[in-house]
Amino acid sequence: MDRVYVALARVPLFGNVRQGGIEIERLGGALTNVAYKVTVGGAAYALRLAGDGTSEYIDRKAEEHNARVAAEAGVGAEVVFFDATDGTMVTRFVEGVSMIEGEEFTLDAGAPVRAARALKRVHSLGRLFRSRFDVFATIEGYLDLLRGWRVPLPTDYYEVGHRARAVRLALETSPAPLVPCHNDPWPGNLLDADGRIYLIDWEYSGMNDPMSDLADLSVEAGFGPEQDRAMMEAYRGDTASAALYSRLEIYKAMGDLHWSAWGFVQHAKGNPAEDFRSYALERLGRSKTRMSGPDFGRHLSVVRTGGSQLHCPYSAAPAFYSPNYVAEI
């Protein structure tokens, strides 16, 4: 609690408020950060304290910019305070029900539709995010950390990583226009406020292929074919082609591989939130299974031939930003 009060003392909004006038409640769901509901004078806020070492792989300045853009568009909580040096953030508290662990998706047939429409709002923000999320570069960044720490990876990782090269080639051969993406739409980051979905935790946000966001939502929420169809139809209407479904499928495999690498990093750092080695191995196994499936080669071929281009408001923007372009944003 000392760390909480020290953090709050740095926030101008709380600077002159006595500790006795502040109500603090620990919030669950976070795996790397710690979050609290802070109530002052009847107004509620969310305080996020970043996990130790997370700035090694998260661009906090980009996160702040992207979170503010999302908040201005009504898809994220209003940002009251942000310290990019250590990731401390305060937002307005959103009174909503977390869709964590996919329970709402299981009980409510309309949940995939609302979640898809929320992601479409993010993808249609009309402003660029100040970062680029490339799943392959992100995975390589995690592997660089593990190499530096001399942490060995299971043999399967290199086998799956080799297969992922074909995925990368297919996507680079037929790139989609990039849009603002959340890049971590697991159910715990979606809040249902009377039917309106808000997204929280913009740490991994950046310009990306929108199918990556939808694939991650599908994987994290445990969607089956019918839920995928409801999600895609809500997002694209009756124009969701078979080619887009192929793009969705290959991004599912890459999502599992990405979060597997992330899990190995959390295990190496000694994150006590859960058994991250088991988590990483499970995600690795799922990625391997997807890439070994009888239809995966066909999905790669469909994407590689360029039949999956998306209509997108950023179609005039470069498909893959150069470093200089990113620096200018």
N, C-alpha and C positions, 0 to 999 in steps of 0.2 A: 504493500500500500504506500510505502514511502516513495517508491518510484512513480506511482500514480500521482501523488500530490506534487512531486517535483515537476512532473510533466505538465500538470494543470497550471502550476504557477507561471509557466512560460506562455500560457495562452492569455492574450489581453482580455478576453471575455471573462476569465475567471480570476484575473490577477488580484482583484480586491475583495474576493469572496472568501469568507472564513471557512475553514474546514468543516465546522459544524453546520454550515448552510449548504453542504454538498452531499448528495446521496449517491453512492457508488454501488453498482451491481456488476459482477463479472458475467460476461457473455460467453457462451460456448461456441463450438463449431470450428474455431481457428486451429490450424495445424502448426503454423510457424509463428504467428503473431499472437498478441494478447489483446483482447478488446473488453471494454467496459461501457455500461450505460451510466451516464453522468447526468443527474437531475439537479438543476439549480433554479430556485424560484418558480417551479412549475414547468420549466422548459427542459426538454430532454435532448441529450447529445450522445454521440458515440465516440469514445476515445480509443484509438488504435495505437498500441505500442509495438513497434516492429521487432521481430525476432532477431536475436543476435546473429550477425553475419549475413543477414538477408541482402544487405546492400552490395554484397559481392556479386550478386547476379540480378539485382533489380535496379533500374534507373529511376531513382526517386523524383528527380526533376520532371522526367517524362510522365511519371505516375501522377504527380500533382497537376500538371497541365491537362492530362487526359481526364482525370477525375472532375476537374472544374468544367471542362467542356461537356462531359456527360451530365453533370448536375444542372448546368444552364439549359440543357435540352430536356430535362425532366426524366431522365432515365437513371440518374444516380442521385445520391443524397448531397445536399448542399455542403460544400467544404467551408468550414469556419476557420480552420487553422491547419497549416501544413509546414512542417520543418523538414526540408529535403536533406538536411545533414544526417538525420537519424531515423527518418520515416515516421515520426510522431504526427498523427493526424486527428483532427476533431471534425466531425460532421454532425449535421442535424440528425436526430434519431428518427428512423422510419418505423412507424408502427405497422408492422406487417408480420406475416407468418412465413418463416423460413421453409423453403421447399427441400430442406436437407434430406439426404439419403433417398431421394426419389419417392418418398411416401405419398406425397400429394399427387405425383404423376400416376401412381398405382391406383389411387382412390378416385381421382377426378379425370375423366376422359378429356376434359377441356384444357387441362394443364399444359400439355405439349403445345397446344395452339397458342395459349397466352405467352408461353416462354418464347416460342418462335417469333411472335409479333414483337416481343420486347427486344430480341436480338436484331430484328429488322429495323427497329427504331435506332438502335446503336449504329447499325451499318449505314443508316441514312442520315447521320447527324449533319452532314453538309460542311463539316470542318475536319481538317486533317489532325490526326493524333501525332504527337511529337515523338514518335518511336516507330520502329518496324519490328514486328514479331515474325521471325523466320524460325519455324520449328527445328529445322536442321542446324542452323547456327546456334539456337538455344541449347539443343542437345550437346553440340560440340563444346559449348561453354561449360556445361556441367561436367563433361568428360575431362576438360582441361583442369577443372578444380580437383577432380578425383585423382588425376595423374599427379598433380602437384602435391597431393596429400599421400601419394603412394598407396592408394586404395585399389585393390584388384577387383575386376568385374567378373561375373560368371562367364564361362565360355559361350553360353547361349547369346549373350549380349552382342558379341562380335558377329555371330552368325546372323542374327536379326539385323544388326547394323549394316551388314553387307547387302542384305535384301533391300534395306531402305534406300540404297543408292539407286536402285531401279525406280523407286517411288519418286525420288528427287528428280531424276532425269525426266520422268513423265510430266511432272508438274512444271519443270523449267521449260519443257518443250511446248506446253500449252498453258501459259500463265493466265490467271484470272486478274482482272483489275482489283487493286487493293482498296479496302474500306476500313473505317475504324472498327476494331474488334475488341471484345472483352478478353478473349483467350483463356478464360478460366470459368466458364459458366456451369460449374457443378451446382447441384441443388442448394448447397449451403450459401451460395453467393446470389441466390435469387430470393427476393422477398415479395410475397403476394400481399398487397395492401388493398383488400376489397376488390380483387380482380385486376388491379394494375400492378405490373411487375416492375420492381426496381432491382438494379444490379449493384452490388457492393463489391469492394476489393478490386481495384483497378491496377494492381501491381503488374500484371502481365499484359496489360492493354497495349495495343499498337496496331498499325496498319497491317492488314493480313487478308488472305482469301476468306470470304465470308463462310464458305463451306467448312472451313476448319472450326469455326465457332459452333456451327450446327452439329458437326460430327462430335465435338467434345461434349456438347449438351446431351446428345444421344447416348454416348458411352457412359457418362457420369450418372445419368438418370436411369440407365438400364433399359432403354427403349427397345421394343421389339419392332418387327416390320410394320405393324399397324400404327404404332406411335410415330415411327419415322415418317410414314406416309402423311399422317395428320400434321406433323411438324413441317414437312416440306410443302404441303399444299397450303398451309397457313402462311408460309414464307413466300412462296412463289405462285400461289394460285394454281390454275390448271396448266401452268407452263413449266412445271417441274419435270424435266426430261429424264429419260433413262440415263443419259450421260451425266447429269448432275448427281444422280444416285450413285454412279460409279465414283465420282469425285468424293462424295460423302464417305463411301466405304474405305477408300485408301487413306483418307484423313483420320478415320477411326483407328486404323493401325498405327499411324504416326502419333496420334494422341496418347495411346497406351505406351508407346516407346518413349515419348517425351516425359510422361509422368513417372515412368520407371526410372529414367536417369535422375529426375528430381528426387525420387524416393531414395536412391542410393546416396545422393548428396546429404539428405536429411539424416540417414543412418550414419554416415561418416561423421557428421557434426554432432552426433549424440542427442538428437532431438528426442525428448522423452514422450512426445504427444501420442505416439503409437509405435508398433513394431514396423519400422519403415523398411527393414530388409525384406520382411515377408511381403509387405505392400509392393515394393519394387519388383520382387520376383514374380508376384502375381500379375502385375501389369506387363512385365516382360513376356510372360507366358501367353497372355492374351494377344499381345502384338504378334508373337510368333504364330499363334494359331490362325489369326486373321490372314497373315501373309502366306500361310501354307494352305489356305482354303482353296477349293477347286475353282472358285469364280474370281479369285484375286487377280490372276493374270489377265483375265478378260477386262476387269475394271481398269487395270493399268493401260491396256491397249486402247480402250475407249478414251481415256483421258489423254493419252499420248497423241491420238489422232486429232485432238483439238475440238471435239464435239461438245465441250462443256463450258463454253464461254458464257459469262453472266452479263445481263444488262445491269449496268451499275452507274451511279451518278459520277463516279471518278474515272469513267472510261477514257477521258482525255489525259489522265495522269499516267506517268510511266508505270508499267506493270511491276517492275522491280526497281526501287529507288537506288540511285547511286549514293555512295557515302556523302558526296558533296550536297546532293539534293536533300538528304536527311538533315544535314547540318544546318541548312537554310530554313527549315520549317520552324 
